[in-house]
Amino acid sequence: MTKDQESSISKAAYGGCGCLLLLMGIGVISAIALPSFLNTTHRPRISEAKQYVSSMNKAQQALFIEKSAFGTSVDALGIGIKTETTN
């Protein structure tokens, strides 16, 4: 083998290693970023739940101030929110 052939073989071996490192890097970055993309589907559900709980808390506070008792159901609070939603 000549020196040119040996150097081209060694360069090819290192080039393959570079590709492998690049693929591993992309894998690590996507593993870090993927959970944040998956979490975006739950945001409307969480937002709706927070709004409903906040409304019920405020209604309970108002009811307790007026009647010195807590409501036992959502209908008793009189805030007009649905007990069943699509989320």
C-alpha positions as CSV (number, residue, x, y, z in Angstrom):
1,M,0.0,0.0,0.0
2,T,1.2,3.5,-0.7
3,K,1.1,6.4,1.7
4,D,-1.8,8.0,-0.2
5,Q,-3.9,4.9,0.1
6,E,-3.2,4.6,3.8
7,S,-4.1,8.2,4.5
8,S,-7.3,7.9,2.5
9,I,-8.3,4.8,4.4
10,S,-7.6,6.5,7.8
11,K,-9.5,9.6,6.7
12,A,-12.5,7.5,5.7
13,A,-12.4,5.8,9.1
14,Y,-12.5,9.1,11.0
15,G,-15.2,10.5,8.7
16,G,-17.5,7.6,9.7
17,C,-16.8,8.4,13.3
18,G,-17.7,12.0,12.8
19,C,-21.0,11.0,11.3
20,L,-21.7,8.8,14.3
21,L,-20.9,11.6,16.7
22,L,-23.2,13.9,14.7
23,L,-26.1,11.5,14.9
24,M,-25.5,11.0,18.6
25,G,-25.5,14.7,19.1
26,I,-28.8,15.1,17.2
27,G,-30.2,12.3,19.3
28,V,-29.2,14.0,22.6
29,I,-30.6,17.3,21.5
30,S,-33.9,15.8,20.4
31,A,-34.2,13.8,23.6
32,I,-33.9,17.1,25.5
33,A,-36.3,19.0,23.3
34,L,-39.0,16.4,22.7
35,P,-40.7,16.5,26.2
36,S,-41.3,20.2,25.8
37,F,-43.0,19.6,22.4
38,L,-45.1,16.8,23.8
39,N,-46.2,18.9,26.8
40,T,-47.9,21.5,24.6
41,T,-50.9,19.3,24.0
42,H,-51.8,19.4,27.7
43,R,-51.7,23.2,28.1
44,P,-55.4,23.8,27.1
45,R,-56.5,21.1,29.6
46,I,-54.4,22.5,32.4
47,S,-55.5,26.0,31.7
48,E,-59.2,25.0,31.8
49,A,-58.7,23.1,35.0
50,K,-56.9,26.1,36.6
51,Q,-59.8,28.4,35.6
52,Y,-62.4,26.1,37.0
53,V,-60.7,25.5,40.3
54,S,-60.1,29.2,40.7
55,S,-63.8,30.0,40.0
56,M,-64.9,27.3,42.5
57,N,-62.5,28.7,45.2
58,K,-63.8,32.2,44.7
59,A,-67.4,31.0,44.8
60,Q,-66.8,29.0,48.0
61,Q,-65.3,32.1,49.6
62,A,-68.3,34.2,48.6
63,L,-70.7,31.6,49.8
64,F,-68.9,31.2,53.1
65,I,-69.0,34.9,53.7
66,E,-72.7,35.1,53.0
67,K,-74.0,31.9,54.7
68,S,-71.1,30.8,56.9
69,A,-71.1,27.4,55.2
70,F,-69.4,25.8,52.2
71,G,-71.2,24.6,49.1
72,T,-71.4,20.8,48.7
73,S,-71.7,20.7,44.9
74,V,-70.8,22.8,41.9
75,D,-74.5,23.6,41.3
76,A,-74.8,24.9,44.9
77,L,-72.1,27.5,44.2
78,G,-74.2,29.0,41.5
79,I,-71.4,29.9,39.1
80,G,-72.8,28.1,36.1
81,I,-69.8,26.1,35.1
82,K,-70.1,22.7,33.5
83,T,-69.2,19.6,35.6
84,E,-68.3,17.6,32.4
85,T,-66.1,19.0,29.6
86,T,-64.3,17.5,26.7
87,N,-61.0,18.0,28.4
